[in-house]
Amino acid sequence: MTKPLLIVLATRDFDPSEVAAPWRAARAAGLEIAFATEDGEVAACDPLVLAGPLFGMLGANKENCATYAELAEDPAFLQPLSWSNLNSEDFGGLLLPGGHAKGMRQYLESGSLRTLVLQFFDKAQPVGAICHGPIVLARTLNADGQSVIAGRKATALTRSLENTAWLLTAWKLGDYYRTYPTWVETEMRGAIGENGSFERGPLMASYGNPFTVRDGNLLTARWPGDASRFADELVAMVQAQ
């Protein structure tokens, strides 16, 4: 029997599309889903993404908004586990969604979450991370003091995507799209190192041309436009266990 897919969430400000699409794909495949937050508190997505942060634009599409409304009533979502009390052996895979608003820092900077992530890597279990989610991987160190993605092939929110969103909205939203002064891509490249490869994907990102990178047990993607393809591939990885 396939074990559940574990979706780990920041208590607030995660991206709804990057959770809704995998939830939809997992349910369609008959896969059980478990959610976890730091203290077992019910999570809330970034409300600006649902509304569209710039005059209704740059937000989640209608399909993902509708799916998120359903997801928010899922008993598993309303009764999340605490990630500090979990063992990777109880799950078939791990999903690390992204989000760029400042509430994500709780999740991106959590030492206890990195301890859990390391369990999945030590056992070569499926791990999927999208957008800002791969930052958690970049900051998770193995016994040798290297990032778990050192020497691996991966992607994440690219500098061009992050910079474009920031430039379009800074006049209205300030640094809303700059979670940290350092670009996500810059931090990822530093963690991957010279023996690995950061993949930027097509220059013109679009929902019609999704991009993902698979390297063994690791699956990564760049932004919500990649989420549906990313979701299908991660579900298939979990089912193959």
Secondary structure, 3 states (H helix, E strand, C coil): CCCCEEEECCCEEECCHHHHHHHHHHHHCCCCEEEEECCCCCCEECHHHHHCCECCECCCCHHHHHHHHHHCCCHHHHCCEEHHHCCHHHCCEEEECCCCCHHHHHHHCCHHHHHHHHHHHHCCCCEEEECCCHHHHHCCECCCCCECCCCCEECCCCHHHHHHHHHHHHHHHCCCCCCCCCCHHHHHHHHHCCCCEECCCCCCCCCCCCCEEEECCEEEECCHHHHHHHHHHHHHHHHCC
